[in-house]
Amino acid sequence: MQWSDKDIRIDYFRGSGPGGQHRNTSETGVRITHLPTGVVVTATESRSRHQNLQRAMARLEGKLAARSHKQRPRIATRPGKGAIVRRLDAKRKHSDKKRVRRKIDD
């Protein structure tokens, strides 16, 4: 999926968590916003800004591809013979259970 540079905004920020002094002082976290759709992805796993940018781009492509995927409508089908037999068997067992619980008239 291709988009122009005007469609995305890239922000860099300081990543939190372990990583020591280098991570705390450099802005290696990447946040990419796809402006037409409002989809936002972030990557802060690596201490490298370049690797985080590549990961965030891959995530953005995945999210946009999933968003554009149209789900096919479900075709209604008859239940199979086994499903019908199981349903009727469960109903029969339930009715037998209720029949046992009934009061007996004298």
N, C-alpha and C positions, 0 to 999 in steps of 0.2 A: 504494500500500500504506500503510495507516494503522497506527500503533502508539501506545500511550500513553507519557507521559513516564516512567512507571515502568519501561518496557521498555528504555530507553536510558540510558547514562551518558556524559556529555560531559566530557572533560578538556581543559584548555588547557595548552600548554607552549611553551617558547621554540623557535622554529624555528632551524635551523642554516643555514649557507651564506651567500651574498652578501646584502647588504641594509643593511649599515652599522650605525651605532649604534642606530638606532630598532629594527631587527629583533632586535638582541642584547639589548635591555633590556625588550622587551614580549613578552608571552606570546600570540603570534598563531597558533601551531600548534594544530590541533584534532584530537582523537582521539575518535571515537564508538564505543562498544561496545554492541552489541545483546545484552542479557543473556540472553534465552531461547535464542538460537542460538550465542552466543559470537563472532559476526562482528565484526571490528574494522576500521575504516577511518580513515585519517588524511588531512589536507590541510595542507600548509605552503607552497603555491606563492606565495600573496599575503602582503603585509605587513598586510593587513586581516583581523582576526578574523572579521568578518561574512562576507566573501567565502569565507574558508576553511570556515566553518561551512556555508554553502550548498553548497560543493563536496563536503564530506564527507557531507552529507545525501543529495545526489544519488547519490554512490557507494554509500552504504548501501542506498538504494532499489534500485539496479541489482543489487547483490550478492544482496539478499534475493529479488528477482524471479527472478534466474538460479537461485537455490537452490530456489525453489518450482516452477520449470518442470520438468515431467515429460517425459522423453524417450520417444518412442513406440518400442515394440519393433520391431526390424527384421523384415520379412517375407522369408523365404528364397525366392529365385527361382532358376530355372535359368539357367546361363550362356548368353549369346547365341551365335549361330552363329559370329560373328567371333572371339569369345574362344576357342571350342573349336578353330577352325582354327588360331589363333595358338599355342595350347598344343601341339597335335599337331605343328605345324611345328617348334616349338622342340625337342620330343622327338625328332623325326626327325633334325634337324641334330646333336643331341647323340649320337645313336646312330651316325650316319655318322662323326663325329669319333672315337668309341671304336673303330669297326670299322677305321679306318685305322691305329690304334695297336696293333692286335693283332699277335702274333708269327705269322709264316707257318711252317707245318709243312712240312718237306722230304719 
